[in-house]
């Protein structure tokens, strides 16, 4: 069954499932990896180890935000070029990606490794956590040589309709990471340094598989003549990918501010709690992201081929499926929070506090799919302005002000920070609904029956 048939002709639900299930499995694998990694660190190193990893988290988000800026933007261009049978245009867009992201990976890796201590201090490492955060960061920056390339390239693989290969690359990295975590932390007793080294090596294996894919299986021509900067393509890429960039960079800003605020209100323990809770929220967010990743090549391809009805049906199905998944996963975590937190630590105070925080943070997650589908839809059709506005809502416009204001309201303290999460989720989802209704009217009421 050809890629063109899946993207352009197969029944929308089947096509979405064929593209989304591998992407969802890949994202779940990534979430499981993050959880298992934290379990190894929590039990093998301790709560300060978790705090050290939490300090590095916003740094990783910054790196990922740039990777997604280039990757998501380029993938949108590639899927539309493939839909209009412009393979040369797809090759140029991909070559532009590899050139930019390659330079970015090299300079960030070298700079980060040299200045790791100063960087983790800037991102909120206390005197107690600093040795753990710095050791972890140094080994993680080694993996940055290939990590951004892997993130950006996976978007191109999915844009081609080859979601299984994107999934395989992530599964290889996850399996390797779990094995190496155990080996370096427990067998070689390398502590937090071993955890970072395990992740960096696994990213190298991920990169090896992606390299094999582009050389042997991709329809994209990996020719060095395309590996050059193109200002026109880059402008389109940035305009489309800016929402993905804002989503990730805002998470980094939020985590950075949280590290400072949580330390002020609850010390290193509060940072450890958030480190665990964040990893568990990925268990809900990653499957939703997988569905979006399956939806985007379908929308981009059919926009290129002017098949508007197929786009409308794809969005409807995605909304229904994502809402069902987020509701079920939220309910499961909400029912057994202590049992889940207990996997990460034997510290009873950490387990009790983490369980309460987890229930608060995920309270509005059942409606989060609406927000994520809206952002992904606007990215897919090349509407950079709308996707950017929506991306700003959840973290920047709502969460940051709420997390600053609420702790001082009625002396809520750290509770004010925790309840900022569900409130911002609710407000951003409601705003997404307003955008969706407006777009619905454009699609159904416009005499041209167009998306724009």
Number of C-alpha atoms within 10 A of each C-alpha: 6 8 11 15 11 18 27 19 13 14 14 23 16 11 20 25 16 18 28 27 19 23 31 23 20 25 26 24 22 21 22 19 22 20 22 19 24 27 20 24 27 23 18 21 20 20 26 22 26 31 30 30 27 28 32 25 19 24 22 20 20 19 21 24 27 24 29 29 24 33 31 32 33 30 33 27 28 31 30 26 22 24 24 16 15 13 16 15 18 24 22 23 30 27 23 23 29 22 17 18 23 16 12 18 21 16 12 17 20 16 12 21 18 13 13 22 18 13 20 27 16 12 22 23 26 20 8 12 21 20 18 23 30 26 22 25 29 22 24 27 26 24 21 26 24 23 27 27 28 25 24 26 28 24 27 30 26 27 29 24 25 22 26 18 21 25 24 18 21 29 20 18 24 26 14 19 26 20 12 21 28 19 16 19 21 16 10 11 14 17 21 31 21 23 30 27 25 26 24 23 20 24 29 19 19 25 24 15 20 24 15 11 16 16 14 10 13 16 15 21 17 18 11 10 10 19 19 16 16 16 10 9 19 18 12 19 25 21 20 31 30 26 30 29 27 25 24 25 25 25 21 24 19 17 26 21 18 20 26 18 21 23 19 13 14 14 14 22 19 22 26 27 25 23 23 27 20 19 20 21 19 19 22 25 22 21 27 29 22 23 28 28 27 28 29 32 33 30 31 28 30 24 23 19 16 16 15 17 13 19 22 16 13 21 21 13 14 24 20 12 14 24 17 14 17 22 18 13 18 19 16 10 21 18 11 12 19 19 12 16 25 17 16 24 22 14 14 12 11 20 22 15 15 25 23 14 19 23 20 17 21 25 19 19 23 21 20 24 28 23 25 22 25 25 25 24 21 22 28 30 24 22 18 22 15 17 26 22 16 25 27 19 22 24 25 19 17 19 26 20 13 20 24 16 15 19 20 13 10 8 10 14 19 19 15 19 23 23 21 22 23 19 18 23 24 20 17 26 24 16 16 23 15 12 16 17 11 11 16 14 12 16 18 14 11 12 8 10 13 15 19 11
